[in-house]
Amino acid sequence: MAPGDKPDPWRDAFLAQMPDADFRVWSDDPAKDETGDPADIQYAIVWKPKPGVLKGLPNLKAIFSMGAGVDHLWNDPELPGGVPLVRLVDRCLTQGMSEYVLYWTIHHHRKMGVYAGWTAEHKWKRLRQADAEQRRVGILGLGELGSDAAKKLVPLHYQVAGWARTNKDIPGVECFHGPDQLIPFLNRTDILVCLLPLTPDTQGIINKDTLAALPKGACLINCARGGHVVDDDLIAAIASGHIEAATLDVFHTEPLPEDHPFWSHPKVNVTPHMASLTVPHSSTEWYVANIRRMEAGEPPLNTVDRGTRY
């Protein structure tokens, strides 16, 4: 396992749920590396693994991502072929993302950014309250995270729609799919939430053309990957008044450089890639369940399609 600089919570969670596991921590620091004989390693749980490391594990049965996204794996040109790649589907990760989406959807719906500005200026002013039933929220990406967020928005009485590569069926959600339905989906969306996987097809999908397809005054929430957004196009769309505001949790470079214009932009909310973080005890439940499946001769759940990259 490569859990970064804090392995103890992971070790504790694993050994509590799988006491017979031989749990080893990989590290760049030889003094901390517990890998031992590479031939002993059967399952790797990683986040942004060093290129070439996984290739050196000859008996690997599966590679598990420590986050919901798997785009970090493609940065390894020597990623072993023939080994299942497994996405993390975790109740805490899913719940955390839906909390973030609901919080910022309500923020933009109720124009809390405007009120924050007035508060800073000591101004007692009010806007006419908007009707949630007239607010159209669109979820770009209807995988595990996007579908859950969409379902949780429905009881709040928003008009909820979603777009995905293939057709979906979610009660209470108007579902669009495929390239031909992207623009119609954007045309009806007042608050756009991006929860797409980052692939060559979705890189830069939020650009001047797609932003222009949104209604005037629309807002953007991006909690997927920074690579989905063309930063200059978003800044220009806000400056023109076409886009009212944006909330961004992910960026091309992280941490976001101190001199990036997003930091000081009055209509951009920046959060430090915290929309949903991996929780050791709950995500370990998923890893252990999948490992036990494989040890019983069954295929792992939620494997990644190497063709579509998600």
Secondary structure, DSSP 4 states (H G I P E B T S, - for coil): ---TT--HHHHHHHHHH-TT-------SSTTT----SGGG--EEEESSPPTTTGGG-TT--EEEESSS--GGGGG-TTPPTTS-EE----HHHHHHHHHHHHHHHHHHHTTHHHHHHHHHTT----PPPPPGGG-EEEEE--SHHHHHHHHHHGGGT-EEEEEESS----TT-EEEESGGGHHHHHHT-SEEEE-----TTTTT-BSHHHHHHSPTTEEEEE-S-GGGB-HHHHHHHHHTTSEEEEEES--SSSSPPTT-HHHH-TTEEE--S-SS---HHHHHHHHHHHHHHHHTTPPPSSB--TTTT-
